[in-house]
Amino acid sequence: MDNKNTKTPVKNNAKMLDMSLFLRAGINPSTGLPLKQEELFAYKDAIRNELGVLDRQDAIKRYKWENLPNGLTGELIERILYYRGQGAFFYMKTDGNFYFLPYALVGSVDVYGRFKTITPLQFAGPSQDEKEKAWITGLERKPVYSLPYDIDAETFENSCVLLRDYTNGIGENITPRYTLQNGVLDLMSECFPLARTSLIANCGVKGMRVPDEDCQRQVELASKIMYNNAMSGKPFVPMVGATDFQDFNNTTALKGEEYLLYMQALDNLRLSFYGIKNGGLFQKKSHMLESEQDMNSVNCLPAYTDGLDIRQDFCDKVNAIWGLGISCERNDELFQEAEMLEDDEDQDQEGQDDETEEGDEENV
């Protein structure tokens, strides 16, 4: 009998690992990171998520929309602009409703590089694929770039008006705010963990070199006794033996307030991108004149008016074609709140200045 074609059985070396061994060693089996290190990264990620929510709220509440057709809200339009950067407003004859959706180019562009024809895309958050499928296959609309004088049935049913969050550059597509703000938000999310680390480094904890594990347990016990005595008001702690202390901090850590000032400057920079009034970069209001504060506020206006002008021009074109009467105006509540906060800060500063002057007069 020929045994040349007989296959040798392959030994299966697969086995189930005991995950408890990794946990006892202080390692997360799913990530491979030490548990304490993973906890520190969780602080940054949690703060980053909160900052992302705050940034989205600031972006959506900048402007106030009125008289939108049924099914559309100002929040929905601003959400699409925040996550996709641009959208198209059009009419569907089949159901008699108006829509505002992201879009993609169909065909070619004109001499200015503007899209001649677009197809609407389904909105489901940030773009994950550059080649997204059309919302409805074969659905196309022709953008209107100037105010029309005569409205015919073709324009009413098959045209659209494009809206961008801010003025585009050379190309027709722009990067959404959701992507642009990531850098600043990542830096801001690092500030609180760094400030916490700085506070821990300056709290008096020092490293102690010990010869073996037995001494390590004695040092940990002594540390707990010191903490309990501090919390119970006992000023003396008995120590047996002589062990040298070794400081592992080679550099002087920054104060926690310096990290918070750094974060405040980043937050002001983030708000300036939206054109929202802020205190400027690395400038304390207590050392600023009123004219200097107004100058910083004026510097933010171009970014805000850029978005407002684009939205108002969009409303004019939509109203000229479909006669809806929609409008987009400045959100006065946002600016009134900022002005009220500034007035309160100015009054507090005036009170501090008066107290300082009175103290100087008494000293004289």
C-alpha positions in Angstrom: 0.0 0.0 0.0 1.4 3.4 -1.0 1.5 5.8 2.0 3.0 8.8 0.1 -0.4 10.6 0.0 -1.1 10.0 3.6 -1.2 13.4 5.5 0.5 13.7 8.8 -1.9 15.1 11.4 -1.1 18.6 12.5 -0.9 19.1 16.3 -3.2 21.7 17.6 -1.4 24.0 20.1 -4.3 26.3 20.8 -5.2 26.7 24.4 -7.3 29.0 26.6 -5.3 31.5 28.7 -6.3 32.3 32.2 -7.2 36.0 32.0 -7.0 36.3 35.8 -3.2 36.0 35.5 -3.1 39.3 33.5 -5.4 41.0 35.9 -3.3 40.0 38.9 -0.3 41.3 37.0 -2.0 44.7 36.6 -2.5 44.3 32.8 -5.8 44.7 30.9 -6.1 41.6 28.7 -8.1 43.4 26.0 -5.7 46.4 25.6 -2.4 45.1 26.9 -1.9 48.3 28.9 -1.2 48.5 32.6 -4.4 49.2 34.5 -3.2 52.4 36.1 -1.9 53.8 32.8 -5.2 52.9 31.2 -7.1 54.8 34.0 -5.0 57.9 33.3 -5.8 57.8 29.6 -9.5 57.4 30.5 -9.3 60.9 32.2 -8.2 62.5 29.0 -10.7 60.6 26.8 -13.6 61.5 29.1 -12.6 65.2 29.1 -12.1 65.1 25.4 -15.7 63.8 24.9 -17.1 66.5 27.1 -15.2 69.2 25.2 -16.5 67.7 21.9 -20.1 68.2 23.2 -19.3 71.7 24.3 -17.8 72.6 20.9 -20.7 71.2 19.0 -23.2 73.2 21.2 -21.2 76.4 20.6 -21.2 75.8 16.8 -24.9 75.0 16.6 -26.1 77.9 18.7 -24.2 80.7 16.9 -27.1 81.6 14.6 -30.8 81.7 14.8 -33.0 80.3 12.0 -36.6 81.3 11.4 -39.6 80.2 9.2 -38.0 77.0 8.0 -40.3 74.5 6.2 -41.8 71.5 8.0 -39.2 68.8 8.8 -36.2 71.2 8.9 -34.9 73.0 12.0 -31.9 75.3 12.5 -30.3 72.7 14.7 -30.5 70.1 12.0 -29.0 72.5 9.4 -26.1 73.5 11.7 -25.5 69.8 12.7 -25.0 68.9 9.0 -22.7 71.9 8.5 -20.7 71.0 11.7 -20.2 67.3 10.7 -20.1 67.7 6.9 -19.2 71.3 6.2 -21.8 71.9 3.5 -25.3 70.9 2.4 -27.9 71.4 -0.4 -31.4 72.7 0.0 -33.9 71.2 -2.5 -37.5 70.3 -3.2 -39.0 66.8 -3.7 -42.1 66.8 -5.9 -42.9 63.2 -4.9 -43.7 64.0 -1.3 -43.9 67.8 -1.4 -41.2 68.3 1.2 -38.0 70.3 1.4 -34.7 68.7 2.3 -31.3 69.8 3.4 -28.6 67.1 2.9 -24.9 66.7 2.2 -24.1 66.4 -1.5 -21.5 65.1 -4.0 -20.5 66.2 -7.4 -22.1 64.6 -10.5 -20.5 65.3 -13.8 -18.2 68.3 -14.4 -17.6 71.8 -13.1 -17.9 75.2 -14.7 -15.1 77.7 -15.5 -15.0 78.8 -11.8 -14.7 75.2 -10.5 -18.3 75.2 -9.3 -20.4 72.1 -9.4 -22.9 72.0 -12.3 -24.8 69.1 -10.9 -25.0 67.4 -7.5 -26.6 64.4 -5.9 -27.8 64.4 -2.3 -26.2 62.1 0.2 -27.7 60.5 3.3 -26.7 62.2 6.5 -25.5 59.8 9.2 -22.8 61.8 11.1 -19.2 62.4 9.9 -18.2 61.2 6.5 -16.5 57.8 6.7 -15.9 57.2 3.0 -15.0 59.6 0.2 -17.1 57.6 -2.3 -20.4 57.6 -0.5 -23.5 56.3 -2.2 -26.2 58.7 -3.3 -29.4 59.0 -1.2 -31.6 58.1 -4.2 -29.9 56.7 -7.3 -30.4 59.0 -10.2 -31.6 61.9 -8.1 -29.8 65.1 -9.3 -30.1 68.8 -8.8 -28.6 71.8 -10.4 -27.2 74.4 -8.0 -28.3 78.1 -8.3 -25.4 80.5 -7.8 -27.2 83.8 -8.4 -30.6 85.3 -7.6 -33.0 84.1 -10.4 -35.4 86.6 -11.9 -37.8 84.2 -13.6 -38.9 81.0 -11.8 -40.2 78.3 -14.1 -41.2 74.7 -13.2 -37.8 73.3 -14.1 -36.1 75.6 -11.6 -38.7 75.1 -8.9 -38.5 71.3 -9.1 -34.9 70.4 -10.2 -32.7 73.2 -8.7 -31.0 73.5 -5.3 -29.2 76.0 -3.2 -25.8 75.1 -1.7 -24.7 76.3 1.8 -21.3 76.1 3.4 -20.3 76.7 7.0 -17.6 79.2 5.9 -16.0 80.6 2.8 -14.3 77.9 0.8 -10.8 78.1 -0.7 -9.7 76.9 -4.1 -11.9 73.7 -4.1 -15.6 73.5 -3.7 -15.4 71.0 -0.8 -14.4 72.3 2.7 -13.2 70.6 5.8 -16.0 70.4 8.4 -15.6 72.0 11.9 -15.8 68.6 13.4 -12.4 67.7 11.9 -10.8 71.2 12.2 -11.5 71.5 15.9 -9.9 68.1 16.8 -6.4 69.6 17.3 -7.4 72.3 19.7 -9.8 70.0 21.6 -7.1 67.4 22.0 -4.7 69.9 23.5 -7.4 71.2 25.8 -8.2 67.7 27.0 -4.6 67.3 28.1 -4.6 70.3 30.4 -6.5 68.9 33.3 -4.6 65.6 33.5 -1.3 67.6 33.3 -2.5 70.0 36.0 -3.5 67.0 38.2 -0.1 65.4 37.7 1.5 68.7 38.6 -0.5 68.9 41.8 0.4 65.3 42.7 4.1 66.0 42.0 4.1 69.0 44.2 2.1 67.5 47.1 5.3 66.2 48.9 5.3 62.6 47.8 8.9 61.3 47.4 10.5 58.1 46.2 12.2 55.8 48.8 14.8 53.3 47.8 14.4 50.0 49.7 16.6 46.9 49.6 13.9 44.3 49.4 10.2 43.6 49.3 9.9 43.3 53.1 11.1 46.9 53.5 8.7 47.9 50.7 5.8 46.6 52.7 7.1 48.4 55.8 7.3 51.7 53.9 3.8 51.3 52.6 2.5 50.6 56.1 4.3 53.7 57.4 2.7 55.8 54.6 -0.7 54.6 55.6 0.0 55.4 59.3 1.2 58.9 58.3 -2.0 59.5 56.4 -4.2 58.3 59.2 -2.4 60.5 61.7 -2.7 63.5 59.4 -6.5 62.9 59.1 -6.9 62.3 62.9 -4.8 65.3 64.0 -1.9 63.4 65.5 1.3 65.3 64.9 3.8 62.6 65.7 4.6 59.4 63.9 7.0 56.9 65.4 9.7 55.7 63.0 12.0 52.7 63.6 15.3 52.5 61.7 17.0 54.8 59.3 16.2 54.8 55.6 17.3 57.4 53.1 14.7 59.3 51.0 15.3 59.8 47.3 13.5 62.5 45.3 12.7 61.3 41.8 11.6 64.7 40.5 14.5 66.2 38.6 12.6 69.3 37.5 10.4 71.9 39.1 6.8 71.1 38.1 4.6 73.9 36.8 1.8 75.3 39.0 -1.6 74.0 38.4 -2.9 77.4 37.5 -0.4 77.7 34.7 -2.0 74.7 33.0 -5.5 76.2 33.5 -4.3 79.5 32.0 -3.0 77.6 29.1 -6.3 75.8 28.7 -8.2 79.2 28.9 -6.0 80.5 26.1 -6.8 77.5 24.0 -10.5 77.8 24.7 -10.4 81.5 23.7 -8.7 80.4 20.5 -11.4 77.8 19.9 -14.1 80.4 20.3 -12.3 82.9 18.0 -12.5 80.3 15.2 -16.3 80.6 15.5 -16.2 84.4 15.9 -17.6 84.2 19.5 -16.5 86.9 21.9 -13.7 85.9 24.2 -10.9 87.2 26.4 -8.0 86.8 23.9 -4.8 84.8 24.1 -2.7 85.0 27.3 -4.2 88.3 28.4 -5.7 89.0 31.8 -8.6 91.3 31.7 -7.5 92.9 35.0 -4.5 94.3 33.1 -6.5 95.4 30.0 -8.2 98.7 29.2 -11.7 98.7 27.9 -10.6 99.7 24.5 -8.2 96.7 24.4 -11.0 94.4 25.3 -13.2 95.9 22.5 -10.3 95.4 20.0 -10.0 91.7 20.9 -13.8 91.4 20.3 -13.6 93.2 17.0 -10.9 90.8 15.8 -13.4 87.9 16.1 -16.2 89.6 14.1 -14.9 88.7 10.6 -15.1 85.0 11.4 -18.6 85.4 12.7 -19.9 87.7 9.9 -18.4 85.4 7.3 -20.7 82.6 8.3 -23.7 84.9 8.8 -23.3 86.5 5.4 -23.1 83.1 3.7 -26.3 82.0 5.5 -28.2 85.1 4.7 -27.2 84.9 1.0 -28.5 81.3 1.1 -31.8 82.4 2.5 -32.2 85.1 -0.2 -31.8 82.5 -2.9 -34.1 80.0 -1.3 -36.8 82.7 -0.8 -36.4 83.9 -4.4 -37.0 80.3 -5.8 -39.6 78.9 -3.4 -40.9 81.9 -1.6 -40.5 80.4 1.9 -39.5 83.5 3.8 -36.7 81.8 5.8 -34.1 83.9 7.6 -30.9 83.5 9.6 -29.9 86.1 12.1 -27.4 86.6 14.9 -28.1 84.8 18.1 -28.4 87.8 20.4 -28.8 85.6 23.5 -25.2 84.3 22.9 -23.8 87.8 22.7 -25.9 89.2 25.6 -24.7 86.5 27.9 -21.1 87.2 27.0 -21.6 90.9 27.6 -23.3 90.3 31.0 -20.3 88.1 32.0 -17.9 90.9 31.0 -19.9 93.5 33.0 -19.8 91.3 36.1 -16.1 90.8 35.7 -15.5 94.6 35.3 -17.6 95.3 38.4 -15.6 92.8 40.4 -12.3 94.3 39.1 -13.5 97.8 40.0 -14.3 96.7 43.5 -10.9 95.1 43.9 -9.2 98.3 42.6 -11.1 100.4 45.0 -10.1 98.2 47.9 -6.5 98.4 46.8 -6.6 102.2 46.6 -8.2 102.4 50.1 -5.5 100.1 51.5 -2.7 102.3 49.9 -4.2 105.5 51.3 -4.3 103.9 54.8 -0.7 102.8 54.5 0.3 106.4 53.5 
